[in-house]
Amino acid sequence: MLNGKKILYSGMQATGTLTLGNYLGALKNWVNLNEEYECIYGVMDLHSLTVRQVPADFRKNARALYALYVAAGLDPEKNCIYYQSHVSGHAELGWILGCFTYMGELNRMTQFKDKALRHEDNINAGLYTYPVLMAADILLYQADVVPVGQDQKQHLEITRDIAKRFNAIYGDVFTIPEGYISQSGAKIMSLQDPVKKMSKSDENVNATILLLDGRDSIIRKFKRAVTDSDTVVRYAEEKPGISNLMDIYSCVTGKDYAAIEKEFDQKGYGEFKMAVGEAVADELEPLQKRYQSLMDDKAYIDSMIKKNDEKAAYYASKTLRKVQKKVGLTERMF
Ligand code: TYM
């Protein structure tokens, strides 16, 4: 508990720009849950280092990510939005937790296996221990709830296992976090290959909607979305393209699948795709405008980063000191 409320913690990697998947699977839910919890959101720049970055672009992307969080509706005066790398406790707790994580557990992580396949020339130890750092992020802030997309479920499970293992030895040190994975939008698929997750690293630009794509580009990508040879707008396992578009439409309009099927009854795929494109463009337009004005206000973003970095460092140090003491590290004299 923090200020009388339960704690929500989440974050995104500061790599490239965000996709519609990041937005619908995570960011939009963060905004929806915002009032209910005391919220802490990280710009996960240390995690981004598992893939080689161009330093100047990386710094820009991290700042853009910060501004996108705010543009999406997270007020940095009320929420602790900070940079992971500015709080050294993440790396310190990460090390300690690594000593409570088994290689067998890490070997089972599907994201590691996928990423190792995609980055064969750089299968570094950071990629392997990525989930341990993620566990440190969450446990450092004693988070009760962690809203993420479906692809992070396994990382949340290992976080819970590590926390329980630690608590079983040293007493109730960590809060055991619950994942929050919403019904709709938790796994947005590629527009070009709807059995594959929408991802920023997709080589086909038409596969992914970026949060900063303009209206025309958004509509064009939806028009080109791969569907099937049927003509009926219906949610079904054998219709992954249409089902994905229905999922997206449902997330941005709030309509359920039955209502969507009714709305497009007797109408063709063309009309449906156009409606999805329009609805997504309408949803993103205000966010994009706010983003532009935030990026122009350097002093404001800087002051928010500073204030929240300090706050995060304070929360983190409380847990870290407790952990250090529990495992028997000698207390510092300074
Ligand atoms: P990242 O940057 O890969 O993803 C950020 C969030 O977006 C969700 N997501 C999706 N949701 C639905 N459909 C998609 N196609 C899609 N693609 C991505 C992800 O599930 C995630 O919620 N490891 C985390 C970053 C992280 C973190 C943490 C999160 C580091 N430490 C502590 C929570 C708590 C990640 O994968 O980010």
Residues whose N, C-alpha, C, O or C-beta is under 5 A from the ligand:
A	BS01	TYM	Y9 S10 G11 M12 Q13 G21 N22 G25 A26 M44 H47 M134 D137 I138 P147 V148 G149 Q150 D151 Q152 G185 A186 K187 I188 M189 K197 M198
